[in-house]
């Protein structure tokens, strides 16, 4: 299968490209730079020049392929609402090309938008927060609008995706701990974040492409790791104190990250594992955090 991948040179996207090529697929990867084109060529993929703000380049890439995996997203959280609106426009551009063809459109979202009972891991078929409450939901709303228009819409929701170099939102927590000289959590720190290793996530995208039906899948290897445990490993790695903050103190300490750091958002992948035969094998987040270089 020939697959158009946005975000193809990113942290997760580069692993997805390698996974797809290793399984015999052809990849057309979106890139805006010479360095990105060189990296794609080195991996065995073909480069397609453009970016998420050039909708014509997105339509052109989708028109040349059998399926689309959309991974690109601007992670500047100081412009979160704006970036979510951009993602909506990207999905609408991609979907407009695939309309009526039954070609797969795999869209990336986050596990945190699913609504579950307090303390209960969210499931793939749980309802989601409105985009008025959680702007990231714009991505799923845009994708769902094409489901009845002949597009095979598949949603992949991500937790904190990690290896020993990056760990999703935890990477920002590490940076803040390094700058502030303390590793912090909110309250008792027992709120949980789900996680999965980068290579396990890449494999899930391939399985969703090859075996997935129109559905939502959770790329979750660990349902929930306490933020306190994460903070303690960071504190040990940086050799800084570990402290508890009140929600009010967290605002000043964490900045934009405060909107996430105190939330309990465990997530399940039971339905995903059953449907796709996906079994994560990579290291857990705590193991990766212990083995990363903090110097």
C-alpha positions in Angstrom: 0.0 0.0 0.0 1.2 3.5 -0.8 0.7 5.7 2.3 0.9 9.5 2.7 2.2 10.3 6.2 2.1 13.8 7.7 4.6 14.4 10.5 6.8 11.8 8.8 10.1 13.1 10.2 8.8 13.7 13.8 9.3 11.7 16.9 6.5 9.3 16.3 6.1 9.8 12.5 9.7 8.7 11.8 9.1 5.5 13.7 5.8 4.9 11.8 7.6 5.4 8.5 10.2 2.8 9.4 7.5 0.4 10.6 5.5 0.8 7.3 8.5 0.3 5.1 9.7 -2.7 7.1 6.3 -4.3 6.4 6.5 -3.7 2.7 4.5 -0.5 2.3 5.5 2.5 0.3 5.6 5.9 2.0 5.1 9.4 0.8 6.2 11.6 3.6 5.3 15.3 4.1 8.3 17.5 4.8 9.1 21.2 4.5 12.9 21.0 4.6 15.9 19.6 2.8 17.0 17.8 6.0 13.6 16.2 6.2 13.7 15.1 2.6 17.1 13.6 3.1 16.0 11.7 6.2 13.0 10.3 4.4 15.2 9.2 1.4 17.6 7.6 3.9 14.7 5.6 5.4 13.5 4.4 2.0 10.5 6.8 1.7 9.7 9.5 -0.9 9.5 13.1 0.2 6.5 15.3 -0.6 7.2 19.0 0.0 4.7 21.0 2.0 3.4 21.6 5.5 0.2 21.7 7.5 -0.4 25.3 6.5 -0.2 24.5 2.8 -3.5 22.8 2.2 -2.9 22.3 -1.5 0.3 20.3 -0.7 -1.8 18.1 1.7 -4.5 17.5 -1.0 -1.8 16.7 -3.5 -0.2 14.2 -1.2 -3.4 12.5 -0.4 -4.4 12.2 -4.0 -1.3 10.2 -4.9 -1.8 7.5 -2.3 -4.0 4.6 -1.1 -4.2 5.8 2.5 -3.3 8.7 4.8 -1.8 8.7 8.3 -2.0 12.2 9.8 0.5 12.7 12.6 1.6 16.3 12.2 0.6 18.7 14.9 2.0 22.0 16.2 2.8 21.4 19.9 3.3 25.0 20.9 0.8 24.9 23.7 0.8 28.7 24.1 -1.3 28.6 20.9 -3.2 25.5 21.7 -6.6 26.7 20.4 -5.1 28.0 17.2 -3.2 24.8 16.6 -6.3 22.7 17.1 -8.2 24.8 14.6 -5.3 24.3 12.1 -5.6 20.6 12.7 -9.3 20.7 11.9 -8.5 22.4 8.6 -5.8 19.9 7.8 -8.2 17.0 8.3 -10.9 18.6 6.2 -8.4 19.1 3.4 -7.2 15.4 3.5 -10.8 14.1 3.9 -12.0 16.1 0.9 -9.6 14.1 -1.4 -10.5 10.7 0.1 -14.3 11.3 0.0 -16.2 8.5 -1.8 -13.1 6.3 -2.2 -13.2 4.1 1.0 -9.5 4.9 1.4 -8.4 4.9 5.1 -7.8 8.3 6.9 -6.0 7.6 10.2 -6.3 10.7 12.4 -4.3 11.2 15.6 -6.0 12.4 18.8 -5.3 12.0 22.6 -6.7 9.7 25.2 -7.4 12.7 27.5 -10.4 13.8 25.5 -12.4 10.6 26.4 -15.0 10.9 29.2 -15.1 8.2 31.8 -16.2 7.8 35.4 -13.8 9.4 37.9 -10.9 7.0 38.6 -11.9 4.6 35.8 -9.7 4.3 32.8 -11.3 5.7 29.6 -12.2 3.3 26.9 -12.1 3.6 23.1 -15.9 3.8 22.8 -16.4 6.3 25.6 -18.0 9.7 24.6 -15.5 12.6 24.2 -15.4 16.1 25.5 -16.8 18.8 23.4 -14.3 20.9 21.4 -15.7 23.9 23.4 -14.2 22.3 26.5 -11.2 20.5 24.9 -10.1 22.1 21.7 -8.2 18.9 20.7 -11.6 17.3 20.1 -11.8 19.4 16.9 -9.7 16.7 15.2 -12.1 13.9 15.9 -15.1 16.0 15.1 -13.6 16.9 11.7 -12.7 13.3 11.0 -16.1 11.9 12.0 -17.8 14.3 9.5 -16.2 12.3 6.7 -17.2 8.8 8.0 -20.6 9.1 6.3 -19.0 10.4 3.1 -17.1 7.3 1.9 -14.0 7.7 4.0 -12.7 4.9 6.2 -12.0 7.0 9.3 -9.8 5.5 11.9 -8.9 7.4 15.1 -5.7 6.6 17.1 -5.6 8.3 20.5 -2.1 8.7 22.0 -1.0 8.7 25.7 2.4 9.9 26.7 4.6 8.4 24.1 8.2 7.8 25.2 11.7 6.4 24.8 14.9 7.5 26.6 15.0 10.8 24.7 11.4 12.1 24.8 8.3 11.4 26.8 5.4 13.6 25.7 4.3 16.1 28.3 6.8 14.6 30.7 9.6 16.1 28.6 8.2 19.5 29.5 8.0 18.6 33.1 11.7 17.6 33.0 12.6 21.0 31.5 10.6 22.9 34.1 12.2 20.8 36.9 15.7 21.6 35.5 14.8 25.4 35.3 13.1 25.7 38.7 15.4 23.4 40.6 12.6 21.2 42.0 10.5 18.3 40.5 6.9 18.9 41.4 3.5 17.2 41.4 0.1 18.5 42.5 -1.6 17.4 45.7 -0.9 13.8 46.6 0.3 13.1 43.1 -1.8 10.0 42.7 -3.4 11.2 39.5 -2.3 9.1 36.6 -1.1 9.4 33.0 -1.2 6.6 30.5 1.9 5.8 28.4 3.3 3.7 25.6 6.7 3.2 24.0 7.4 4.9 20.7 8.0 1.7 18.8 4.8 0.0 20.1 2.8 3.1 19.0 4.4 2.9 15.5 3.3 -0.8 15.3 -0.2 0.1 16.3 -0.5 2.6 13.4 0.6 -0.1 11.0 -1.9 -2.6 12.4 -4.7 0.0 12.2 -3.8 0.6 8.6 -3.7 -3.1 7.7 -6.5 -4.5 9.9 -8.4 -1.6 11.3 -12.1 -1.0 10.6 -13.7 2.5 11.1 -13.1 2.7 14.9 -11.2 4.4 17.6 -8.0 2.8 19.0 -6.0 3.6 22.1 -2.2 3.3 21.8 -1.9 2.6 25.5 0.6 0.1 27.0 0.3 1.3 30.6 -3.1 2.4 31.8 -1.8 4.9 34.3 1.4 6.0 36.0 1.1 8.3 39.0 2.5 11.8 38.4 4.2 11.6 41.8 6.2 8.5 40.7 7.2 10.3 37.5 8.2 13.4 39.5 10.3 11.2 41.9 12.2 9.6 39.0 12.8 13.0 37.5 14.0 14.4 40.8 16.5 11.6 41.2 17.7 12.0 37.7 18.3 15.7 38.0 19.4 15.5 41.7 16.7 18.0 42.7 14.1 18.0 45.5 10.7 16.5 44.9 7.8 18.7 46.2 4.0 18.7 46.3 2.2 21.9 45.1 -1.3 23.1 45.6 -3.4 23.7 42.5 -2.9 27.4 42.9 0.9 27.0 43.2 1.0 24.7 40.2 -0.3 27.5 37.9 2.8 29.6 38.6 5.2 26.7 38.6 4.1 24.8 35.5 2.7 27.5 33.3 0.6 26.0 30.4 1.4 22.5 31.7 -0.7 23.2 34.8 -3.8 22.5 32.7 -2.7 18.8 32.4 -0.4 18.0 35.3 -3.1 17.7 38.0 -5.6 15.6 36.0 -6.3 12.0 36.5 -6.6 10.5 33.0 -5.9 6.8 32.9 -6.9 5.0 29.7 -7.5 1.4 28.7 -6.6 -0.3 25.4 -8.4 -3.6 25.9 -10.7 -3.1 22.9 -7.7 -2.1 20.8 -5.7 -5.2 21.7 -8.6 -7.5 20.9 -9.4 -5.9 17.6 -5.9 -5.5 16.2 -3.9 -8.2 18.1 -1.6 -5.4 19.4 0.6 -6.4 22.3 3.1 -3.8 23.5 6.6 -5.1 24.2 8.6 -2.0 24.8 10.0 -0.7 28.1 7.7 1.1 30.4 7.9 4.9 31.0 9.5 4.7 34.4 12.2 2.4 33.0 12.9 4.8 30.1 13.0 7.8 32.5 15.5 6.0 34.7 17.7 5.2 31.7 17.7 8.6 30.1 20.6 11.0 30.2 19.8 14.0 32.5 23.2 15.7 32.1 
